[in-house]
Amino acid sequence: MDEELPLKRPFKQHESVLVYDGPILYEANVLQVLCDEGTNETRHYLVHFIGWNRCYDDVVPESALLPRTPANMALAERLYEKLGQKRAADDDVGVVARNEDVDSSSHTASTASVSKDEKEISHCRGLETVLLQVDESDPLRWFELPELLKRTVLDDFEFVSEGEQLYELPSRVSVSTILHAWARHRGRLQKADAEVAQKRAFADSLQGYFDAALGRMLLYENEQAQYRRLIASQGNKAASELYGGEHLLRLLVKLPWFLEHASVTERELQELSLLFQDLCRFMLRNGRKYFRVEDDHALETTGG
């Protein structure tokens, strides 16, 4: 076993630590110790990731922290090398595809296939053309959601629109948190500053699109009243700080529409599609943490 167990003690404010984010350990400082008064619940910590902007600060459980010891620093390096090797192996097919001439057959092979008998989506208010009716030769096809995320979109529709239920807001894990976690996670694997900057820029752009589009394009009718109440009571926060994973998926579904109206070249679309696909894989791996659509405790009826 190549992991050192964390010390069984609370961490202190200003302490230097290592923090698990997925399979990787990041260097961080403890900004604040968070725990419910009068309880023995697991402590949480507000941490700042060293070398990252303050907007990437995050609240993590005590189980995600390790003391910053030589042994744990060595563990961090081993995990980084191990994941880098896995990523290189996973990307072999993608590298070959990127080095080939751009044509419809190669890009069709790099995206998930679309099932002709996918469960009832014709009633999903505009999602049909994005989820199914995409021209094989259209570069926007590269922005196709994986099948499991499509099912989450459909489950979200059934819960909110057909089931007349609302998510508890603000979300426990916000759109902003998800995007920044992805950018931080992917950036840890990149050695080139330009690639790291590209991922951060993509995350920032998606967050900007989300803030601008949520109230006008991403809500079902029965969510509008909740949205108005939330914005009125949380006026100092952006929508991306209040809404969660299901609403981010709604934006990703509509991303081809946004790109169709943007001035981008086919080569730029290809580069963006690689970031899009990587973000989708990250969300799939963290689905239990990011999606609440099947969590009854996260739902409230629209009548409330």
Stockholm file with secondary structure:
# STOCKHOLM 1.0

chainA/1-304         MDEELPLKRPFKQHESVLVYDGPILYEANVLQVLCDEGTNETRHYLVHFIGWNRCYDDVVPESALLPRTPANMALAERLYEKLGQKRAADDDVGVVARNEDVDSSSHTASTASVSKDEKEISHCRGLETVLLQVDESDPLRWFELPELLKRTVLDDFEFVSEGEQLYELPSRVSVSTILHAWARHRGRLQKADAEVAQKRAFADSLQGYFDAALGRMLLYENEQAQYRRLIASQGNKAASELYGGEHLLRLLVKLPWFLEHASVTERELQELSLLFQDLCRFMLRNGRKYFRVEDDHALETTGG
#=GR chainA/1-304 SS CCCCCCCSSCCCTTCEEEEEETTEEEEEEEEEEECCTTCCCCCEEEEEETTSCGGGCEEEEGGGEEECCHHHHHHHHHHHHHHHHHHHHHTHHHHHHHHSCCCHHHHHHTSCCCCTTCSSCTTSTTCHHHHTCCCTTCGGGGGCCCHHHHHHHHHHHIIIIISCEEECSSCSSCHHHHHHHHHHHHHHHCCSHHHHHHHHHHHHHHHHHHHHHIIIIICCGGGHHHHHHHHHHTTTSCGGGTCCHHHHHHHHHHHHHHHHTSCCCHHHHHHHHHHHHHHHHHHHHTHHHHCCTTCGGGEEETTC
#=GC SS_cons         CCCCCCCSSCCCTTCEEEEEETTEEEEEEEEEEECCTTCCCCCEEEEEETTSCGGGCEEEEGGGEEECCHHHHHHHHHHHHHHHHHHHHHTHHHHHHHHSCCCHHHHHHTSCCCCTTCSSCTTSTTCHHHHTCCCTTCGGGGGCCCHHHHHHHHHHHIIIIISCEEECSSCSSCHHHHHHHHHHHHHHHCCSHHHHHHHHHHHHHHHHHHHHHIIIIICCGGGHHHHHHHHHHTTTSCGGGTCCHHHHHHHHHHHHHHHHTSCCCHHHHHHHHHHHHHHHHHHHHTHHHHCCTTCGGGEEETTC
//
